[in-house]
Amino acid sequence: MSATADWPAAPRSTHHGTGRLPMLALAGAVLLATLFIVFYPIGIIVLRAIFPAGSFDGQLWVETLTAPGLLVAVRNTALLAIATTVISVPLGVFFAWLIERTDARWGALSRLLPVIPLLLPPVAMAIGWLFLADPRAGFVARPLIDALQALGIPVEPSHLAIQSWQGLIFLYVLWAVPHVYVVAAAAFSGLDPSLEEAARMCGKGRMRCFWGVSLPAIRHAVGSSVLLCMISSIGLYSIAALLGTAARIDVLSVYIYRLLNFSYPPKTGQAVIIGLLLMLVIGMIWMMQRRIASRTGHAQIGGMGVRPNLLVLGGWRWPARLLILIYVLLTSVLPLLALFVVALQPFWRPKIVLGDLSLQNFADFAAAEAPRAAISNSVMLAIGTSTVVVLVAGLLAIIAKNVGGWREKALGIGTKLPTAIPHIVFAVGVLVAFGFAPFNLSGGWLILFLAYLAVYLPTASIAAEASVQQVGNQLVEASRVFGASPARTFRRVQLPLILPGLAAGWASIFALVLGELNAAAILSGPHNPVIGYLILALFDNGTYSQLAAIGSLIGVVSAVTVSAVLLFGRPRFGQSGAAAGQP
């Protein structure tokens, strides 16, 4: 139904022109500031690396592309990215459909179950599974191996090790599924239910309704999820560094880290060249995704929000719920329990002695100033970064949709560029650009804030684009007919409709920033500690009990914050829309 079908004609407001100028000025200022934060560090480091003496250095390119180990790292990275995307996207989209469009949901609790893995930083989840599946001391792997051997069943311990190809893919998928889910769930929650209801009336079954109607209606969100999985898997460092190195599986993120930290002098130029090549690959993937989305089309939110009638699964409802519960058990409950148990132990060992369990590790953190400062700094940076970058990404997505054409493509590519540059390399660029004169931000929290804004802009941009593209033009056009300014149209019409997608992006970014390792390794230190810096120090020292304690604290903080945001951002049906002409 058109949003303007029964509205009386109204004259244009005389304030329309005056309201448009401040909105354009704000949008222009935000766009310029974003471009400066994104492109200035990239430009500085590229110029200093590729043109070290003011001229092009072809030998640097030859050394980079012929370096031993690069081809293997590229192959492993591509295999991991493809495997992660192929498995994670169907799982995440299917879970989103089950919870948003069927009766398998359990109220508000169901919306939180698939995103529980977001409550743990990737490194904490990886360490949790290391405590579970290490063949020498894992809480699950070691007893299982002993039991099988006692029964006379020959078993190779390495086959059950988490430090393997299957273990690495398993953890990448666990990490990626919730990110897919939050994008797909936001699209499903705002989807016009008329097509699904028509399909049911025509006698289509449950799965035919999913494959033939619901899934094609959110093609744009699915494409965004594919893009998100691909570019995030390429740049993921923590899981690959912890488990991939032990399994002798090198990927590009670890390869670049070694160029910067284990070479003397640091091979910054080679790291930047690899980042530039990744930038081209990411740009081509994004252009391909946009072309496919523009050809296939997608469903849009119309003029009225209607609570959909949930699809009745019948006898499949409890198996669907059981599938979700198993997923939550594998992704969150087991690694969290492992973290808590190790945090209560004086040191990590597979045998649990109840008399040795204590809160001493937590007491040590509470008494020490550095851990308290790291947790406080990380929480404030996570809140500030998530809020600012999601609002900026939403505004830029709306601007891009309005301008269209090549300018929309340019904005889309520009907001994705930081992902093509590995976070460690980008952190070096931020340090060179803002750490010294004339800015002199080195050693402070502001330099971390600027780095996080640029690094996580692509994640927010993907979530915002998926939400904005789902919104039709009827309500915006109706707002203009009634003379509302662009600022009021954005605040009262567009923002409420894209809020679920923005909230999902906010939750993802908050959890990522809270345990961020890559930029922290370069930009954080004793004077501006964050949780990532603390985790690196504890891991290098081998103090697993304290590492488990900080992972447990991160899980609690993330659980409370992310849950509150997702509940706040859920769509509210049954309420009259805030029309632009209403006060």
C-alpha positions in Angstrom: 0.0 0.0 0.0 1.3 3.4 -0.9 2.1 5.6 2.1 0.3 8.6 0.4 -2.8 6.8 -0.7 -5.3 8.4 1.7 -3.4 11.6 2.6 -4.9 14.9 1.8 -2.9 17.2 -0.4 -0.6 19.6 1.6 1.4 22.6 0.5 5.1 22.5 0.7 6.6 24.0 3.8 8.3 27.3 3.3 11.1 26.0 5.6 12.0 23.2 3.2 14.8 25.1 1.6 16.2 26.4 4.9 16.1 23.0 6.4 18.0 21.5 3.5 21.1 23.6 3.8 22.1 22.5 7.4 21.5 18.9 6.4 23.7 19.2 3.3 26.4 21.0 5.4 26.3 18.3 8.0 26.5 15.6 5.4 29.4 17.3 3.7 31.3 17.8 6.9 30.8 14.1 7.9 31.9 13.0 4.4 35.0 15.1 4.4 36.0 14.1 7.9 35.5 10.4 7.1 37.5 10.6 3.9 40.3 12.4 5.8 40.5 9.7 8.6 40.3 6.9 6.0 42.5 8.1 3.2 45.2 10.3 5.0 46.8 7.3 6.8 46.6 5.2 3.7 48.2 7.9 1.6 51.0 8.6 4.0 52.1 5.1 4.4 51.8 4.3 0.7 53.9 7.3 -0.2 56.6 6.5 2.3 56.7 2.8 1.4 56.4 2.8 -2.4 58.2 6.1 -2.9 60.7 6.0 -0.1 63.2 8.3 -2.0 60.6 10.3 -4.0 60.6 7.8 -6.9 58.9 4.5 -7.7 60.8 1.4 -6.3 60.2 -1.5 -8.7 62.6 -3.7 -6.8 60.3 -3.6 -3.8 57.5 -5.0 -5.8 59.7 -7.8 -7.1 60.9 -8.7 -3.6 57.3 -8.7 -2.3 55.8 -10.9 -5.0 58.6 -13.4 -5.0 59.1 -13.7 -1.3 59.0 -17.3 0.0 55.8 -18.2 1.8 53.6 -15.5 0.1 51.9 -17.9 -2.3 51.1 -20.4 0.4 49.7 -17.6 2.6 47.5 -16.4 -0.3 46.3 -19.9 -1.0 45.5 -20.6 2.6 43.7 -17.3 3.1 41.6 -17.9 0.0 40.6 -21.4 1.1 39.7 -20.2 4.6 37.6 -17.2 3.2 35.7 -19.3 0.7 35.0 -22.2 3.2 33.9 -19.7 5.9 31.6 -17.9 3.5 30.1 -21.1 2.0 29.2 -22.5 5.4 28.5 -19.3 7.4 26.1 -17.5 5.1 23.6 -20.3 4.7 23.7 -21.0 8.4 23.3 -17.4 9.5 20.5 -16.7 7.0 18.7 -19.9 8.0 18.9 -19.1 11.7 17.6 -15.6 11.0 14.6 -16.9 9.1 13.8 -19.4 11.8 13.8 -16.8 14.5 12.3 -13.8 12.6 9.7 -15.6 10.4 8.7 -18.8 12.1 7.3 -20.0 15.4 10.6 -21.6 16.4 11.4 -18.4 18.3 11.2 -17.9 22.1 10.3 -14.3 22.3 13.0 -11.7 22.8 15.4 -14.5 24.0 15.5 -16.1 20.6 16.9 -12.9 19.1 19.9 -13.1 21.4 20.8 -16.8 21.0 22.5 -16.7 17.6 24.5 -13.6 18.5 25.9 -14.9 21.7 29.3 -15.7 20.0 29.6 -11.9 19.5 29.9 -11.6 23.2 33.4 -13.2 23.0 36.2 -11.6 21.1 37.6 -14.0 18.5 40.8 -14.6 20.5 38.8 -15.4 23.7 36.7 -17.9 21.8 39.8 -19.4 20.2 41.4 -19.8 23.6 38.2 -21.3 25.1 38.3 -24.0 22.4 42.0 -24.5 22.9 41.2 -25.3 26.5 38.5 -27.8 25.2 40.1 -29.4 22.2 43.9 -29.4 22.8 44.9 -33.1 22.5 47.3 -32.8 25.4 45.3 -31.0 28.0 41.9 -30.2 26.6 38.9 -30.7 28.9 37.0 -32.6 26.1 39.7 -33.9 23.8 42.0 -35.5 26.4 39.3 -37.5 28.2 37.8 -38.6 24.8 41.2 -39.8 23.5 41.9 -41.7 26.8 38.4 -43.3 26.6 38.8 -44.4 23.0 42.2 -45.8 23.7 41.0 -47.7 26.7 38.3 -49.3 24.6 41.0 -50.4 22.2 40.0 -48.0 19.4 43.2 -46.6 17.8 42.9 -42.8 17.5 45.4 -40.3 16.4 45.4 -37.3 18.8 46.1 -34.9 16.0 42.8 -35.9 14.4 40.9 -34.4 17.3 43.1 -31.3 17.7 41.7 -27.8 17.3 45.1 -26.9 15.8 44.3 -28.2 12.4 42.5 -27.2 9.1 39.2 -28.5 10.3 39.6 -26.7 13.7 40.5 -23.5 12.0 37.5 -23.6 9.6 35.3 -24.6 12.6 36.3 -21.5 14.6 36.1 -19.2 11.6 32.6 -20.3 11.0 31.6 -19.9 14.6 33.0 -16.4 14.5 31.3 -15.5 11.2 27.8 -16.9 11.6 26.5 -14.3 14.1 27.8 -11.5 11.9 25.7 -12.9 9.0 22.8 -13.4 11.3 22.5 -9.8 12.5 22.4 -8.5 8.9 19.9 -11.1 7.7 17.7 -10.8 10.8 17.5 -7.1 10.4 16.3 -7.6 6.8 13.8 -10.3 7.7 12.4 -8.3 10.6 11.5 -5.4 8.3 10.3 -7.4 5.4 6.8 -6.9 4.0 5.0 -10.1 4.9 2.5 -9.9 2.0 4.5 -12.1 -0.4 5.0 -14.8 2.2 1.3 -14.8 3.1 0.4 -15.0 -0.6 2.7 -18.0 -1.0 1.1 -19.7 1.9 -2.4 -19.1 0.5 -1.2 -20.7 -2.8 -0.2 -23.8 -0.9 3.6 -23.5 -0.8 5.2 -25.6 1.9 7.6 -24.3 4.6 10.9 -24.8 2.8 9.5 -23.7 -0.6 8.3 -20.5 1.1 11.8 -20.0 2.4 13.7 -20.8 -0.8 11.2 -19.3 -3.2 9.9 -16.2 -1.4 11.7 -15.2 1.8 15.3 -15.7 0.7 15.0 -13.9 -2.7 13.3 -11.0 -0.9 16.5 -10.3 1.1 19.0 -10.9 -1.7 20.7 -7.6 -0.9 21.3 -8.6 2.7 22.6 -12.0 1.6 25.0 -10.3 -0.8 26.1 -8.0 2.0 26.7 -11.0 4.3 28.8 -12.7 1.6 30.9 -9.6 1.2 31.2 -9.2 5.0 32.4 -12.8 5.4 34.9 -12.6 2.6 36.6 -9.4 3.6 36.5 -10.1 7.3 37.9 -13.6 6.9 40.8 -12.2 4.9 41.8 -9.8 7.6 41.2 -11.9 10.7 44.4 -12.3 12.7 43.7 -13.6 16.2 42.3 -17.1 15.5 44.9 -17.7 12.8 47.8 -16.5 15.0 46.8 -18.6 17.9 45.8 -21.9 16.2 46.9 -21.6 12.6 50.5 -21.0 13.6 50.5 -24.1 15.8 49.1 -26.1 12.9 51.6 -24.6 10.5 48.8 -22.9 8.4 50.1 -19.5 7.5 47.6 -16.8 6.3 48.1 -13.3 5.0 47.2 -11.5 8.3 49.9 -13.5 10.2 52.3 -13.1 7.3 52.0 -9.3 7.3 52.3 -9.3 11.1 55.6 -11.1 10.8 56.8 -8.6 8.2 56.2 -5.8 10.6 57.3 -7.3 13.9 59.8 -10.1 13.2 61.8 -8.4 10.5 64.6 -6.0 11.0 64.1 -3.4 9.8 60.3 -3.8 9.6 59.3 -4.6 6.0 56.5 -2.0 6.0 56.8 -1.5 2.2 56.1 -5.1 1.5 53.2 -5.1 3.9 51.6 -2.1 2.2 52.0 -3.6 -1.3 50.1 -6.7 -0.1 47.5 -4.4 1.4 47.1 -2.6 -1.9 46.6 -5.8 -3.8 44.0 -6.9 -1.3 42.3 -3.5 -1.8 41.9 -4.3 -5.5 40.5 -7.8 -4.7 38.0 -6.4 -2.2 36.9 -3.7 -4.6 36.2 -6.3 -7.3 34.3 -8.5 -4.9 32.2 -5.4 -3.8 31.5 -4.4 -7.4 30.4 -7.9 -8.3 28.1 -8.0 -5.3 26.5 -4.7 -6.2 26.0 -5.7 -9.8 24.3 -9.0 -8.8 22.1 -7.1 -6.3 21.1 -4.5 -8.9 20.1 -7.2 -11.4 18.1 -9.4 -9.1 16.4 -6.8 -7.0 15.2 -7.1 -3.5 12.1 -6.5 -1.4 11.6 -3.2 0.3 9.8 -1.9 3.4 6.7 -0.3 2.2 4.5 2.5 3.5 3.2 0.5 6.6 4.8 -1.8 9.0 2.8 -4.9 9.7 3.5 -7.7 12.2 3.9 -10.8 10.1 2.0 -14.0 10.8 4.8 -16.4 11.9 5.1 -19.5 9.7 4.0 -22.6 11.7 6.6 -25.3 11.6 4.4 -27.9 13.3 6.5 -31.0 14.1 9.7 -29.3 12.9 9.5 -26.5 15.5 11.3 -28.4 18.3 14.0 -29.8 16.0 14.6 -26.3 14.8 14.9 -25.0 18.4 17.2 -27.9 19.2 19.4 -27.0 16.2 19.7 -23.4 17.5 20.5 -24.6 21.1 23.3 -27.0 19.8 24.7 -24.1 17.9 24.8 -21.9 21.0 26.3 -24.8 23.0 29.1 -25.2 20.6 29.8 -21.6 19.9 29.4 -20.0 23.4 28.4 -22.2 26.3 31.3 -24.7 26.1 34.1 -22.2 25.5 32.7 -19.8 28.1 32.6 -22.6 30.6 36.2 -23.5 29.7 37.2 -19.9 30.3 35.5 -19.8 33.6 37.0 -23.1 34.8 40.6 -22.1 33.8 40.1 -18.7 35.4 39.3 -20.4 38.7 42.3 -22.7 38.5 45.8 -21.6 39.6 47.1 -22.9 36.3 45.6 -24.7 33.3 45.3 -28.4 33.6 42.8 -31.0 32.2 41.9 -32.4 35.7 39.6 -30.2 37.7 40.2 -30.3 41.4 37.4 -28.5 43.3 39.6 -27.7 46.2 42.0 -25.7 44.0 39.3 -23.5 42.5 39.3 -19.9 43.7 38.6 -16.3 42.6 42.2 -15.3 43.1 42.8 -14.4 39.4 39.8 -12.1 39.5 41.0 -10.6 42.7 44.4 -9.9 41.2 42.8 -8.1 38.3 40.6 -6.0 40.7 43.7 -5.0 42.7 45.9 -4.1 39.7 45.6 -0.7 38.1 46.6 -1.7 34.6 43.8 -4.2 34.0 41.2 -1.8 35.4 42.4 0.9 33.1 42.5 -1.5 30.1 38.9 -2.6 30.7 37.6 1.0 31.3 39.4 2.3 28.2 38.2 -0.6 26.0 34.5 -0.2 27.1 34.5 3.6 26.5 36.3 3.2 23.1 33.9 0.4 22.1 30.8 2.5 23.0 32.1 5.7 21.3 33.4 3.9 18.2 30.2 1.9 17.7 27.9 4.9 18.1 29.9 7.3 15.9 30.8 4.8 13.1 27.2 3.4 12.8 25.6 6.9 12.6 28.2 8.0 10.0 27.7 4.8 8.0 23.9 5.2 8.1 24.2 8.8 6.9 26.6 7.9 4.1 24.5 5.0 3.0 21.4 7.3 2.7 23.5 9.9 0.8 24.8 7.3 -1.5 21.3 6.0 -2.3 20.1 9.5 -3.0 22.9 10.5 -5.3 23.1 7.2 -7.2 25.2 6.4 -10.2 29.0 6.5 -10.1 29.0 8.6 -6.9 27.2 5.9 -5.1 29.7 3.4 -6.3 32.6 5.7 -5.3 31.2 6.1 -1.8 30.7 2.4 -1.5 34.2 1.6 -2.5 35.6 4.4 -0.3 33.9 3.0 2.8 35.2 -0.5 2.2 38.9 0.4 1.6 40.1 0.1 5.2 39.1 -3.6 5.2 41.3 -4.2 2.2 44.2 -2.9 4.3 45.0 -5.4 7.1 44.4 -3.8 10.4 48.0 -4.0 11.5 49.2 -2.2 8.4 46.4 0.4 8.8 47.5 0.9 12.4 51.0 1.6 11.2 49.6 4.2 8.8 47.6 5.8 11.7 50.7 5.9 13.9 52.7 7.6 11.1 49.9 10.0 10.2 48.6 11.0 13.6 51.2 9.9 16.1 53.8 12.5 15.4 53.9 16.2 14.4 51.7 18.1 13.8 49.1 15.9 15.6 51.3 14.2 18.3 48.5 11.8 19.3 50.9 8.8 20.0 50.3 7.1 23.4 46.7 8.5 23.9 43.2 7.1 23.5 42.3 9.5 20.6 44.7 7.8 18.2 43.0 4.4 19.0 39.6 6.0 18.5 40.6 7.3 15.0 42.0 3.9 14.0 38.9 2.1 15.2 36.6 4.5 13.3 38.4 3.8 10.1 38.9 0.1 10.6 35.3 -0.7 11.5 33.7 1.7 9.0 33.3 -1.1 6.4 31.5 -3.4 8.9 29.1 -0.6 9.8 28.8 0.4 6.1 27.7 -3.1 5.1 25.1 -3.3 7.8 23.8 0.2 7.0 23.7 -0.4 3.2 21.7 -3.5 3.7 19.2 -1.7 5.9 18.9 1.4 3.7 18.5 -0.6 0.5 15.6 -2.4 2.2 13.7 0.8 2.8 11.4 1.9 -0.1 11.0 5.5 -1.3 7.3 5.9 -0.4 7.7 7.3 3.0 10.5 9.6 2.0 8.5 11.0 -0.9 5.5 11.4 1.4 7.7 13.4 3.8 8.8 15.7 1.0 5.2 16.2 -0.1 4.4 17.5 3.3 7.4 19.8 3.3 9.6 18.1 5.9 13.3 19.1 5.8 15.9 16.4 4.9 17.1 16.4 8.5 13.6 15.8 9.8 12.9 13.2 7.2 16.1 11.3 8.2 15.3 11.6 12.0 11.6 10.8 11.9 11.2 8.5 8.8 14.4 6.9 7.7 16.2 6.4 11.0 13.4 4.4 12.7 13.2 2.1 9.7 16.9 1.3 9.5 17.3 1.2 13.3 17.3 -2.6 13.6 20.1 -2.9 11.0 22.1 -0.1 12.7 21.6 -1.8 16.1 22.9 -5.0 14.7 25.9 -3.3 13.3 26.4 -1.5 16.6 26.4 -4.8 18.5 28.9 -6.4 16.1 31.3 -3.5 16.2 31.1 -3.1 20.0 32.1 -6.8 20.5 34.9 -6.5 17.9 36.3 -3.2 19.4 36.1 -4.6 23.0 38.7 -7.3 22.2 40.5 -5.8 19.3 44.1 -7.1 18.9 45.5 -5.9 15.7 45.5 -2.1 16.1 46.1 -2.5 19.8 49.4 -4.3 19.1 50.7 -1.2 17.3 48.9 1.8 19.0 48.3 0.7 22.6 50.9 0.7 25.3 51.4 1.2 29.1 50.0 4.8 28.9 46.9 3.9 27.0 46.2 0.2 27.7 43.2 -1.6 26.2 42.0 -5.2 26.5 43.7 -6.3 23.3 47.1 -5.1 24.6 46.5 -6.9 27.9 45.5 -10.1 26.1 48.7 -10.0 24.0 50.8 -9.5 27.1 49.2 -12.4 29.0 49.4 -14.7 26.0 53.0 -14.0 25.4 53.7 -14.7 29.1 51.8 -17.9 29.0 49.6 -16.9 32.0 46.5 -18.8 30.7 44.5 -18.5 34.0 44.6 -14.8 34.0 43.9 -14.8 30.2 40.8 -16.9 30.9 39.8 -14.4 33.6 40.0 -11.4 31.3 38.1 -13.4 28.7 35.3 -14.1 31.2 35.0 -10.5 32.2 34.8 -9.5 28.5 32.0 -12.0 28.0 30.0 -10.5 30.9 30.4 -6.9 29.8 29.6 -7.8 26.2 26.6 -9.9 27.1 24.9 -7.1 29.1 25.6 -4.4 26.5 24.9 -6.3 23.3 21.7 -7.8 24.7 20.4 -4.4 25.7 21.2 -2.9 22.3 19.6 -5.7 20.3 16.5 -5.6 22.4 16.3 -1.8 22.0 16.8 -2.0 18.3 14.2 -4.6 17.6 11.4 -3.6 15.3 8.2 -2.5 17.1 5.1 -3.4 15.1 1.7 -2.2 15.9 2.8 1.3 16.5 1.8 4.1 14.2 4.7 5.3 12.2 6.2 8.7 13.0 5.0 10.6 10.1 7.0 13.5 9.0 4.1 15.9 9.5 3.6 14.8 13.1 5.3 16.7 15.9 
